[in-house]
Amino acid sequence: MTSRFTELAVDCHDPEALAAFWCEVLDFKVIDRSEEIVEIGSWEPTVEDIRARQMPPTLCFTLVPEGKTVKNRLHIDVSPIDGSTEDEVTRLLGLGATKVDVGQGPGRSWVVMADPEGNEFCVLRTLAP
């Protein structure tokens, strides 16, 4: 018996807006939505695909009443594929992300940012040729 990592849930105040932000960041699309949850992904999961092999997880943005109060214990890392890390940081700032200091210190090879609702994520080294 085994399990698969199928979704990462992100609590938020505005699932539609946060899903739209992350769709732009990751080039994902909305694959399911309800009144309180918007799910995005790079593919549309089927039970058969999930059972056959480990597939990339989707992101589910879930409406919650409370706000974020502390640094995330779990966060997303992204790696640019078409340009430099600096170019990607500039693009993400234009989408509504902000740079944040979580005590990472100077001289790191990654940039810590926050999405429009304050969830931290890191922009890692570029994978561009």
C-alpha positions as CSV (number, residue, x, y, z in Angstrom):
1,M,0.0,0.0,0.0
2,T,1.3,3.5,-0.8
3,S,0.1,7.1,-1.3
4,R,0.8,9.8,-3.8
5,F,1.5,13.5,-3.3
6,T,-1.4,14.8,-5.4
7,E,-2.2,18.4,-4.1
8,L,-0.7,21.1,-2.1
9,A,-3.3,23.2,-0.2
10,V,-2.8,26.9,0.4
11,D,-5.2,28.7,2.8
12,C,-6.1,32.2,1.6
13,H,-8.7,34.9,1.6
14,D,-9.2,35.1,-2.1
15,P,-8.8,31.8,-3.9
16,E,-9.6,33.2,-7.4
17,A,-7.0,36.0,-7.1
18,L,-4.3,33.8,-5.6
19,A,-4.9,31.1,-8.2
20,A,-4.6,33.6,-11.0
21,F,-1.3,34.9,-9.5
22,W,0.2,31.3,-9.3
23,C,-1.2,30.5,-12.8
24,E,0.9,33.4,-14.2
25,V,4.0,32.4,-12.1
26,L,3.9,28.7,-13.1
27,D,2.1,28.7,-16.5
28,F,-0.6,26.5,-14.9
29,K,-4.4,26.6,-15.7
30,V,-7.4,26.3,-13.5
31,I,-8.5,22.7,-13.6
32,D,-11.3,22.8,-11.0
33,R,-13.2,25.3,-8.9
34,S,-16.0,25.6,-6.4
35,E,-17.2,28.4,-4.2
36,E,-14.4,28.0,-1.7
37,I,-11.6,26.2,-3.6
38,V,-9.7,26.8,-6.9
39,E,-7.4,24.1,-8.1
40,I,-4.6,24.8,-10.6
41,G,-2.1,22.5,-12.3
42,S,0.0,21.8,-15.3
43,W,-2.2,18.8,-16.2
44,E,-5.6,17.4,-15.5
45,P,-5.2,14.5,-13.1
46,T,-7.0,11.2,-13.6
47,V,-7.1,8.3,-11.2
48,E,-5.4,6.1,-13.7
49,D,-2.5,8.5,-14.2
50,I,-2.1,9.0,-10.5
51,R,-2.1,5.3,-9.8
52,A,0.3,4.5,-12.6
53,R,3.1,6.9,-11.6
54,Q,4.1,9.9,-9.5
55,M,2.8,13.0,-11.2
56,P,3.3,16.7,-10.4
57,P,1.0,17.8,-7.7
58,T,-1.7,20.5,-8.2
59,L,-2.2,23.5,-6.1
60,C,-5.5,24.0,-4.3
61,F,-6.3,27.5,-3.0
62,T,-8.8,27.2,-0.2
63,L,-10.9,30.0,1.4
64,V,-10.3,30.4,5.1
65,P,-11.5,33.2,7.4
66,E,-8.2,33.7,9.4
67,G,-5.1,35.5,8.1
68,K,-1.5,34.4,7.9
69,T,0.3,35.1,11.2
70,V,3.7,33.5,11.0
71,K,6.4,32.4,8.6
72,N,5.3,29.4,6.5
73,R,6.8,26.1,7.7
74,L,6.3,24.8,4.1
75,H,6.9,26.8,1.0
76,I,7.1,26.6,-2.8
77,D,10.5,26.9,-4.6
78,V,10.5,28.0,-8.3
79,S,13.3,27.9,-10.8
80,P,13.3,30.2,-13.9
81,I,13.5,28.4,-17.2
82,D,13.6,31.2,-19.7
83,G,15.8,33.8,-18.2
84,S,18.0,34.8,-15.3
85,T,16.9,34.7,-11.6
86,E,17.0,38.5,-11.5
87,D,14.7,38.7,-14.6
88,E,12.2,36.3,-13.0
89,V,12.2,38.2,-9.7
90,T,11.4,41.4,-11.7
91,R,8.6,39.6,-13.5
92,L,7.2,38.3,-10.2
93,L,7.3,41.7,-8.6
94,G,5.2,43.0,-11.6
95,L,2.7,40.2,-10.9
96,G,2.2,41.4,-7.3
97,A,4.9,39.4,-5.4
98,T,7.2,41.2,-2.9
99,K,10.7,40.5,-1.6
100,V,10.7,39.5,2.0
101,D,13.3,38.9,4.7
102,V,12.8,35.8,6.8
103,G,16.3,35.8,8.3
104,Q,17.9,34.3,5.2
105,G,21.0,36.6,5.5
106,P,23.0,38.1,2.7
107,G,24.8,36.4,-0.2
108,R,22.2,33.6,-0.8
109,S,21.8,32.0,-4.2
110,W,18.0,32.3,-3.9
111,V,15.6,35.2,-3.4
112,V,12.8,34.9,-0.8
113,M,9.5,36.4,-2.0
114,A,5.9,36.5,-0.9
115,D,2.8,36.0,-3.0
116,P,0.0,38.7,-2.8
117,E,-1.4,37.1,0.4
118,G,2.0,36.9,2.1
119,N,2.9,33.2,1.6
120,E,6.7,32.9,1.3
121,F,8.3,31.2,-1.7
122,C,11.8,31.1,-3.1
123,V,13.2,31.9,-6.6
124,L,16.1,29.6,-7.1
125,R,18.9,29.5,-9.6
126,T,17.9,29.7,-13.3
127,L,17.6,26.6,-15.4
128,A,17.9,28.6,-18.6
129,P,20.7,27.5,-21.0
